[in-house]
Amino acid sequence: MEMMNGSLDSRLAEGPLSSDLVRSILRQALKGLKYLHEHGKLHGEIKPSKLLLDDEGCVKLSASAGYSMGGEFRRPSGMQKYVAPELLRPEVFGDIGPGADFYCLGLTALELQLGDRFPT
């Protein structure tokens, strides 16, 4: 198992991140999501604490429930500001797919740029 130095939530505690750094984080996270989605899985829990940093500053996705697309989803508990609407109410917002991960990643990117100005 690879040793990770921390997550982006600890980095975020120091203040907003630069636009260049957030773009790099997004590119790396999207590569991880692409791999999951190509294998019929969703992460389902993208947020700063789930984006881990290694010794070289590379971003890795933390372990997730590894939801199968088209499978059963448990309703997320705890902090719900990162949760895509379809994960909360699929009967209203539609099928759960890769868009749920992209929604969560977009909110995460916004928070990384705004820091403590991000609404809770």
QUISULCOR-V994757 format. One record per pair of residues at least 4 apart in sequence whose C-alpha atoms are under 7 Angstrom apart, sorted by the first residue. I is the first residue (numbers start at 1). J is the second residue. If there is no record, write none. Layout:
I|J / I|J
This chain:
3|54 / 4|52 / 4|53 / 4|54 / 4|55 / 5|53 / 5|54 / 5|55 / 6|10 / 6|52 / 6|53 / 7|11 / 7|48 / 7|49 / 7|50 / 7|51 / 7|52 / 7|53 / 8|12 / 8|48 / 8|49 / 8|51 / 8|52 / 9|13 / 9|48 / 9|49 / 12|16 / 12|17 / 12|112 / 12|115 / 15|115 / 16|112 / 16|113 / 16|114 / 16|115 / 17|21 / 17|22 / 17|112 / 17|113 / 18|22 / 18|113 / 19|23 / 19|113 / 20|24 / 21|25 / 22|26 / 22|109 / 22|112 / 23|27 / 24|28 / 25|29 / 25|59 / 26|30 / 27|31 / 28|32 / 28|59 / 29|33 / 29|59 / 29|60 / 29|61 / 30|34 / 31|35 / 32|36 / 32|61 / 33|37 / 34|38 / 35|39 / 36|40 / 36|41 / 36|42 / 37|41 / 37|42 / 37|98 / 40|68 / 40|69 / 41|66 / 41|67 / 41|68 / 41|69 / 42|66 / 42|67 / 42|68 / 42|69 / 42|98 / 42|101 / 43|64 / 43|65 / 43|66 / 43|67 / 43|101 / 44|67 / 44|100 / 44|101 / 45|64 / 46|50 / 46|101 / 46|104 / 46|105 / 47|51 / 47|82 / 47|104 / 47|105 / 47|108 / 48|108 / 50|61 / 50|62 / 51|59 / 51|60 / 51|61 / 51|62 / 52|59 / 52|60 / 52|61 / 52|62 / 53|57 / 53|58 / 53|59 / 53|60 / 54|58 / 54|59 / 67|71 / 67|73 / 69|97 / 75|87 / 75|88 / 82|104 / 82|107 / 83|87 / 83|104 / 84|100 / 84|103 / 84|104 / 85|89 / 85|93 / 86|90 / 86|93 / 86|94 / 86|95 / 86|96 / 87|96 / 89|93 / 90|94 / 90|95 / 90|96 / 96|100 / 98|102 / 99|103 / 100|104 / 101|105 / 102|106 / 103|107 / 104|108 / 105|109 / 106|110 / 107|111 / 108|112 / 109|113 / 110|114 / 111|115 / 111|118 / 114|118
